[in-house]
Amino acid sequence: RFTTGVAATTTQDNTIAGWDVRSVMLAISGVDCFVVSVFLLLVVYLRRRQNAYIQENDDAVISLPDYTVEVWGIPRDATREEMTSHFQRFGVVADCVVTQDRGKVMGTRMKRSKLLDKLISLKIDAAYYEAKERATMLRYQMRRIAKQKAAIIKCDKIIDTKMSKGFASVCAFVTFERDKDGVDVAKAYRHGSYLMDCCQKQELKFRGKYILKLRRAPESSDMLWENVIRVNPVVRITRKLISLACIFVLLMGAIAIVVYAKDSLDNAPPVVTCTSTVVHPVDNPTPILECAAIWPMQKENANGNVTSEARSSVQMFVANVKHDKCKDFITRGEWAKPMRQFAPYDGAKLANLPGPGKPWTGGWTPETQADECAALTCMKCYCTSVISFDNIQDLMSAYANGDRSQDFCKEIYDQIFLEAGVQLGTILVTVVTNMILISSAGFFSLFERHTTISATEANAALYTFIALFVNQALVPIIIYSLIEILAGFPFFFQGAYSDFEAGWYNKVMVMMLGTAIINAVSFPLARAAPAMMSSLTRALTGCCAHSQRALNKMYKPQKFKLAERYGQVMCALFYTIIFFFAAPPLFPFAAVLFSLMYLVDKTLLLRHSRKPPSYDHKLNTMFLAYAPYACWIHLAIATWAFGHHTIPSYIVDPGDAVKATNVAGAVGASGCKP
């Protein structure tokens, strides 16, 4: 009921708190357009502020990249003199550095450095065991030291082999004496970058045949020199495809869990609001289904009385119920088929039902499953009503011990526990999957071997955002939506909802609200968990450190992973902006999430994290570039949703409405003009 779908449960003539429901929907759609417009203006404002800040900072601070361009596409044997001569035409070249593919050795050297660091720690531990005269641990430690030395020798051989093969030129950094010359050469080469490579002018090609690609040089601290190597384009594309394939496999695992949960819940008995089956002098004086009049289970204490006639009658009806047929008699959580017409319900009396061993004749409505489904509804309402704080312990004990006198409600309780377990399991799997996706996004971004930290972080943020958004927002829509032309397609779009009907809101949007609540807790907690574990480890094992080196490692601050945080924020922002038309509480949930993330990250950055690298504006530029798409998607979906025939709206043209009497529903509201 926290979704806009509550309006779909009303009619054109209803009122909400005295207001015409059509006016309410007019106000909702107007506020919707206003909020989206404000967000778009805010994005434009932030983008202009960022551009102004970048320009101001660039004018105020002079750095080497202002005069330097990074040149790719050079041949393997390119020399410094050739590169200087080639770019001399654009201005005086102050310096030129041709970078060779020493990254293929640097990676192995970095691995060797880690092995040496580990060897030192092993030797320190061995000295400790020797001093304590712990011979068994000392022998074990010496074996580990021998293995570590063998690994280092193996790395040395690999390094020598690579060094003997020599190094090829990879790229060049050309520095001009004037920053204007660097701008001019970048403009000259930019003309061919948007067209096919063959369109580059002949005089711009190196040696007349090699197509060069230029860009402004990054800060030296931003370079990942171990990744500056000559890589075959096929290898680079293969790494990208492997990353995407692995993330896709993880997402398919998450989809499989959701499909299992959906199938389990679809096979469950339908739920009816039990208060609608009980007589109330004010709220419900004449219920459509009055359980106590048909099966007086409460009066006969059916759960503890095996001789109860109502108990035996209900069990016979429930034993022959077809759960999938019960949906025909239940609408929006309430019983829809009038059952008072069958009063005094002689067909439900045990004497009028088939005896033991005789086939079921269909009850008092043989042509439908209405009576069987009514019995199931009444049985579930009764079983849930007998539970209280006073008797829950006795009921649970009888349930666990298999007491036959108390097994009347066992099937109902089994189903309740199954549904709760499936929903809880789905939530836990979603949280775990999110954490795995976040970690894998960073891993695969490193696996692709980008040449700068900024590019690596931007790629990790993008992977995190896409994976989380698909897992949390798109998967429920894909699973529960129905597209008839895709009939037979496994898993996808084989749900029960072909449009934005009330059931879609109550199923998909409620699930998304639950995910948003989980995110508000799990995202900040996941960020704080490493720091908390580090503090706990120091408290428990700090006294056992054998050396200052071990203590230093124990007190080493955590790395502040900005890319993951950008991905999480973008995911929460996107599903909030896109779907708030259907679930307005997404806004306060997002506000809680962003507030908690701000407080947690501020504490972690200032007190528990090492100094982060000098980031440039790539991450923020990516965020501002993608943010408007959330608004456009929102407007498209909201226009369709508000135009559904069940959404109350004013008639645009009464004359047209008269002609369209056979059309299901009135003309719907658009996303901005109901």
HUJOQUI-V822015 format. One record per residue. N is the residue number from 1. RES is the residue in one small letter. PHI is phi in radians with two decimals (* if undefined). Layout:
# HUJOQUI-V822015
N | RES | PHI
N | RES | PHI
This chain:
# HUJOQUI-V822015
1 | r | *
2 | f | -1.56
3 | t | -1.88
4 | t | -1.08
5 | g | -1.08
6 | v | -1.08
7 | a | -1.19
8 | a | -1.29
9 | t | -1.58
10 | t | -1.76
11 | t | -2.12
12 | q | -1.15
13 | d | -1.78
14 | n | -1.29
15 | t | -2.25
16 | i | -2.14
17 | a | 0.96
18 | g | 1.51
19 | w | -1.66
20 | d | -1.04
21 | v | -1.07
22 | r | -1.18
23 | s | -1.17
24 | v | -1.09
25 | m | -1.18
26 | l | -1.10
27 | a | -1.16
28 | i | -1.08
29 | s | -1.18
30 | g | -1.16
31 | v | -1.10
32 | d | -1.00
33 | c | -1.11
34 | f | -1.13
35 | v | -1.10
36 | v | -1.11
37 | s | -1.12
38 | v | -1.08
39 | f | -1.10
40 | l | -1.07
41 | l | -1.11
42 | l | -1.13
43 | v | -1.09
44 | v | -1.09
45 | y | -1.11
46 | l | -1.15
47 | r | -1.14
48 | r | -1.16
49 | r | -1.10
50 | q | -1.12
51 | n | -1.08
52 | a | -1.15
53 | y | -1.16
54 | i | -1.09
55 | q | -1.15
56 | e | -1.11
57 | n | -1.17
58 | d | -1.14
59 | d | -1.29
60 | a | -1.47
61 | v | -2.03
62 | i | -1.75
63 | s | -2.33
64 | l | -1.05
65 | p | -1.06
66 | d | -1.16
67 | y | -1.93
68 | t | -2.10
69 | v | -2.08
70 | e | -1.78
71 | v | -1.99
72 | w | -2.06
73 | g | 1.66
74 | i | -1.36
75 | p | -1.24
76 | r | -1.12
77 | d | -1.83
78 | a | -1.11
79 | t | -2.03
80 | r | -1.10
81 | e | -1.13
82 | e | -1.11
83 | m | -1.16
84 | t | -1.10
85 | s | -1.12
86 | h | -1.16
87 | f | -1.67
88 | q | -1.12
89 | r | -1.16
90 | f | -1.59
91 | g | 2.68
92 | v | -1.26
93 | v | -1.54
94 | a | -1.36
95 | d | -2.81
96 | c | -2.53
97 | v | -2.11
98 | v | -1.68
99 | t | -1.50
100 | q | -1.73
101 | d | -1.42
102 | r | -1.33
103 | g | -1.06
104 | k | -1.17
105 | v | -1.61
106 | m | -1.07
107 | g | -1.06
108 | t | -1.21
109 | r | -1.12
110 | m | -1.13
111 | k | -1.12
112 | r | -1.12
113 | s | -1.09
114 | k | -1.18
115 | l | -1.14
116 | l | -1.12
117 | d | -1.08
118 | k | -1.17
119 | l | -1.10
120 | i | -1.09
121 | s | -1.10
122 | l | -1.12
123 | k | -1.17
124 | i | -1.12
125 | d | -1.13
126 | a | -1.10
127 | a | -1.10
128 | y | -1.14
129 | y | -1.14
130 | e | -1.16
131 | a | -1.15
132 | k | -1.52
133 | e | 1.01
134 | r | -1.77
135 | a | -1.10
136 | t | -1.11
137 | m | -1.16
138 | l | -1.16
139 | r | -1.11
140 | y | -1.07
141 | q | -1.21
142 | m | -1.16
143 | r | -1.15
144 | r | -1.13
145 | i | -1.12
146 | a | -1.10
147 | k | -1.11
148 | q | -1.18
149 | k | -1.11
150 | a | -1.10
151 | a | -1.15
152 | i | -1.17
153 | i | -1.09
154 | k | -1.10
155 | c | -1.09
156 | d | -1.05
157 | k | -1.14
158 | i | -1.13
159 | i | -1.11
160 | d | -1.09
161 | t | -1.10
162 | k | -1.20
163 | m | -1.14
164 | s | -1.18
165 | k | -1.41
166 | g | 1.38
167 | f | -2.28
168 | a | -1.84
169 | s | -1.26
170 | v | -1.99
171 | c | -2.64
172 | a | -2.38
173 | f | -2.02
174 | v | -1.85
175 | t | -1.92
176 | f | -1.72
177 | e | -1.31
178 | r | -2.10
179 | d | -1.17
180 | k | -1.09
181 | d | -1.13
182 | g | -1.13
183 | v | -1.16
184 | d | -1.12
185 | v | -1.19
186 | a | -1.15
187 | k | -1.15
188 | a | -1.11
189 | y | -1.49
190 | r | -1.25
191 | h | -1.06
192 | g | -1.59
193 | s | -1.35
194 | y | -1.64
195 | l | -1.93
196 | m | -1.22
197 | d | -1.02
198 | c | -1.21
199 | c | -1.45
200 | q | -1.20
201 | k | -1.05
202 | q | -1.11
203 | e | -1.22
204 | l | -1.51
205 | k | -1.29
206 | f | -1.34
207 | r | 1.03
208 | g | 1.38
209 | k | -2.47
210 | y | -1.65
211 | i | -1.40
212 | l | -1.73
213 | k | -2.13
214 | l | -2.01
215 | r | -2.73
216 | r | -1.10
217 | a | -1.22
218 | p | -1.35
219 | e | -1.12
220 | s | -1.08
221 | s | -1.24
222 | d | -1.56
223 | m | -1.37
224 | l | -1.84
225 | w | -1.13
226 | e | -1.19
227 | n | -1.73
228 | v | -1.47
229 | i | -2.40
230 | r | -1.39
231 | v | -2.12
232 | n | -1.09
233 | p | -0.93
234 | v | -1.11
235 | v | -1.15
236 | r | -1.10
237 | i | -1.16
238 | t | -1.09
239 | r | -1.06
240 | k | -1.10
241 | l | -1.15
242 | i | -1.11
243 | s | -1.05
244 | l | -1.12
245 | a | -1.14
246 | c | -1.15
247 | i | -1.12
248 | f | -1.11
249 | v | -1.11
250 | l | -1.08
251 | l | -1.15
252 | m | -1.12
253 | g | -1.10
254 | a | -1.12
255 | i | -1.10
256 | a | -1.06
257 | i | -1.13
258 | v | -1.13
259 | v | -1.09
260 | y | -1.08
261 | a | -1.10
262 | k | -1.09
263 | d | -1.10
264 | s | -1.13
265 | l | -1.30
266 | d | -1.14
267 | n | -1.44
268 | a | -1.35
269 | p | -1.06
270 | p | -1.16
271 | v | -1.78
272 | v | -2.18
273 | t | -1.15
274 | c | -1.17
275 | t | -1.11
276 | s | -1.34
277 | t | -1.81
278 | v | -2.09
279 | v | -1.24
280 | h | -2.33
281 | p | -1.05
282 | v | -1.90
283 | d | -1.36
284 | n | -2.57
285 | p | -1.20
286 | t | -2.29
287 | p | -1.13
288 | i | -1.12
289 | l | -2.17
290 | e | -1.89
291 | c | -1.09
292 | a | -1.12
293 | a | -1.35
294 | i | -1.60
295 | w | -2.25
296 | p | -1.31
297 | m | -1.17
298 | q | -1.14
299 | k | -1.15
300 | e | -1.65
301 | n | 0.89
302 | a | -1.04
303 | n | -1.19
304 | g | -1.92
305 | n | -2.14
306 | v | -1.25
307 | t | -1.64
308 | s | -1.11
309 | e | -1.18
310 | a | -1.10
311 | r | -1.09
312 | s | -1.13
313 | s | -1.14
314 | v | -1.07
315 | q | -1.09
316 | m | -1.20
317 | f | -1.15
318 | v | -1.17
319 | a | -1.13
320 | n | -1.99
321 | v | -1.39
322 | k | -1.96
323 | h | -1.01
324 | d | -1.20
325 | k | -1.43
326 | c | -1.19
327 | k | -1.12
328 | d | -1.24
329 | f | -1.95
330 | i | -2.19
331 | t | -2.26
332 | r | 0.94
333 | g | 1.39
334 | e | -2.32
335 | w | -1.19
336 | a | -1.92
337 | k | -1.58
338 | p | -1.10
339 | m | -1.89
340 | r | -1.19
341 | q | -1.16
342 | f | -1.68
343 | a | -1.05
344 | p | -1.52
345 | y | 1.10
346 | d | -1.12
347 | g | -1.15
348 | a | -1.59
349 | k | -1.28
350 | l | -1.07
351 | a | -1.18
352 | n | -1.68
353 | l | -1.83
354 | p | -1.04
355 | g | -1.31
356 | p | -1.02
357 | g | 1.48
358 | k | -1.66
359 | p | -1.20
360 | w | -1.30
361 | t | -1.75
362 | g | 1.75
363 | g | 1.24
364 | w | -1.51
365 | t | -2.25
366 | p | -1.07
367 | e | -1.40
368 | t | -2.34
369 | q | -1.77
370 | a | -1.08
371 | d | -1.22
372 | e | -1.10
373 | c | -1.19
374 | a | -1.11
375 | a | -1.09
376 | l | -1.10
377 | t | -1.08
378 | c | -1.16
379 | m | -1.11
380 | k | -1.17
381 | c | -1.14
382 | y | -1.15
383 | c | -1.11
384 | t | -1.32
385 | s | -1.36
386 | v | -1.39
387 | i | -1.44
388 | s | -2.58
389 | f | -1.14
390 | d | -1.35
391 | n | -2.02
392 | i | -1.10
393 | q | -1.18
394 | d | -1.16
395 | l | -1.13
396 | m | -1.15
397 | s | -1.16
398 | a | -1.14
399 | y | -1.13
400 | a | -1.26
401 | n | -1.51
402 | g | 1.27
403 | d | -1.12
404 | r | -1.12
405 | s | -1.20
406 | q | -1.99
407 | d | -1.63
408 | f | -1.03
409 | c | -1.67
410 | k | -1.02
411 | e | -1.09
412 | i | -1.16
413 | y | -1.15
414 | d | -1.05
415 | q | -1.16
416 | i | -1.10
417 | f | -1.12
418 | l | -1.13
419 | e | -1.09
420 | a | -1.11
421 | g | -1.13
422 | v | -1.12
423 | q | -1.14
424 | l | -1.13
425 | g | -1.09
426 | t | -1.10
427 | i | -1.11
428 | l | -1.13
429 | v | -1.14
430 | t | -1.08
431 | v | -1.11
432 | v | -1.12
433 | t | -1.09
434 | n | -1.06
435 | m | -1.13
436 | i | -1.14
437 | l | -1.11
438 | i | -1.10
439 | s | -1.15
440 | s | -1.18
441 | a | -1.07
442 | g | -1.17
443 | f | -1.12
444 | f | -1.27
445 | s | -1.17
446 | l | -1.21
447 | f | -1.07
448 | e | -1.32
449 | r | 1.03
450 | h | -1.30
451 | t | -1.51
452 | t | -2.29
453 | i | -1.13
454 | s | -1.08
455 | a | -1.14
456 | t | -1.10
457 | e | -1.17
458 | a | -1.09
459 | n | -1.16
460 | a | -1.12
461 | a | -1.11
462 | l | -1.16
463 | y | -1.08
464 | t | -1.07
465 | f | -1.06
466 | i | -1.11
467 | a | -1.12
468 | l | -1.16
469 | f | -1.14
470 | v | -1.11
471 | n | -1.18
472 | q | -1.68
473 | a | -1.90
474 | l | -1.44
475 | v | -1.04
476 | p | -1.04
477 | i | -1.17
478 | i | -1.11
479 | i | -1.35
480 | y | -1.67
481 | s | -1.56
482 | l | -2.17
483 | i | -2.11
484 | e | -1.09
485 | i | -1.20
486 | l | -1.77
487 | a | -1.02
488 | g | 1.64
489 | f | -1.26
490 | p | -1.14
491 | f | 1.28
492 | f | -1.41
493 | f | 0.95
494 | q | -2.08
495 | g | -1.43
496 | a | -1.90
497 | y | -2.11
498 | s | -1.71
499 | d | -2.72
500 | f | -1.45
501 | e | -1.60
502 | a | -1.03
503 | g | -1.07
504 | w | -1.12
505 | y | -1.08
506 | n | -1.21
507 | k | -1.71
508 | v | -1.29
509 | m | -1.23
510 | v | -1.12
511 | m | -1.09
512 | m | -1.19
513 | l | -1.11
514 | g | -1.10
515 | t | -1.11
516 | a | -1.11
517 | i | -1.13
518 | i | -1.09
519 | n | -1.08
520 | a | -1.05
521 | v | -1.80
522 | s | -1.25
523 | f | -1.07
524 | p | -1.12
525 | l | -1.13
526 | a | -1.12
527 | r | -1.24
528 | a | -1.46
529 | a | -1.01
530 | p | -1.04
531 | a | -1.16
532 | m | -1.15
533 | m | -1.15
534 | s | -1.12
535 | s | -1.13
536 | l | -1.15
537 | t | -1.10
538 | r | -1.08
539 | a | -1.16
540 | l | -1.54
541 | t | -2.05
542 | g | -1.06
543 | c | -1.24
544 | c | -1.72
545 | a | -1.17
546 | h | -1.53
547 | s | -2.71
548 | q | -1.13
549 | r | -1.08
550 | a | -1.15
551 | l | -1.14
552 | n | -1.07
553 | k | -1.15
554 | m | -1.19
555 | y | -1.71
556 | k | -1.20
557 | p | -1.14
558 | q | -1.31
559 | k | -1.39
560 | f | -1.52
561 | k | -1.61
562 | l | -1.21
563 | a | -1.09
564 | e | -1.07
565 | r | -1.17
566 | y | -1.09
567 | g | -1.09
568 | q | -1.14
569 | v | -1.12
570 | m | -1.09
571 | c | -1.09
572 | a | -1.08
573 | l | -1.14
574 | f | -1.14
575 | y | -1.23
576 | t | -1.25
577 | i | -1.16
578 | i | -1.22
579 | f | -1.94
580 | f | -1.20
581 | f | -1.10
582 | a | -1.71
583 | a | -2.48
584 | p | -0.97
585 | p | -1.08
586 | l | -1.03
587 | f | -1.11
588 | p | -1.10
589 | f | -1.12
590 | a | -1.13
591 | a | -1.09
592 | v | -1.11
593 | l | -1.05
594 | f | -1.15
595 | s | -1.15
596 | l | -1.14
597 | m | -1.11
598 | y | -1.10
599 | l | -1.16
600 | v | -1.14
601 | d | -1.18
602 | k | -1.10
603 | t | -1.15
604 | l | -1.14
605 | l | -1.15
606 | l | -1.49
607 | r | -2.12
608 | h | -2.19
609 | s | -2.05
610 | r | -1.29
611 | k | -1.13
612 | p | -1.29
613 | p | -1.20
614 | s | -1.38
615 | y | -1.34
616 | d | -1.67
617 | h | -1.60
618 | k | -1.08
619 | l | -1.08
620 | n | -1.21
621 | t | -1.10
622 | m | -1.08
623 | f | -1.07
624 | l | -1.21
625 | a | -1.30
626 | y | -1.54
627 | a | -0.98
628 | p | -1.05
629 | y | -1.10
630 | a | -1.06
631 | c | -1.20
632 | w | -1.12
633 | i | -1.13
634 | h | -1.04
635 | l | -1.08
636 | a | -1.15
637 | i | -1.24
638 | a | -1.13
639 | t | -1.05
640 | w | -1.19
641 | a | -1.17
642 | f | -1.22
643 | g | -1.54
644 | h | -1.13
645 | h | -1.17
646 | t | -1.47
647 | i | -1.37
648 | p | -1.04
649 | s | -2.74
650 | y | -1.32
651 | i | -1.29
652 | v | -1.22
653 | d | -2.45
654 | p | -0.98
655 | g | -1.08
656 | d | -1.15
657 | a | -1.16
658 | v | -1.13
659 | k | -1.20
660 | a | -1.82
661 | t | -1.14
662 | n | -1.50
663 | v | -1.42
664 | a | -1.27
665 | g | 1.67
666 | a | -1.44
667 | v | -1.12
668 | g | -1.43
669 | a | -1.45
670 | s | -1.47
671 | g | -1.13
672 | c | -2.17
673 | k | -2.42
674 | p | -1.13
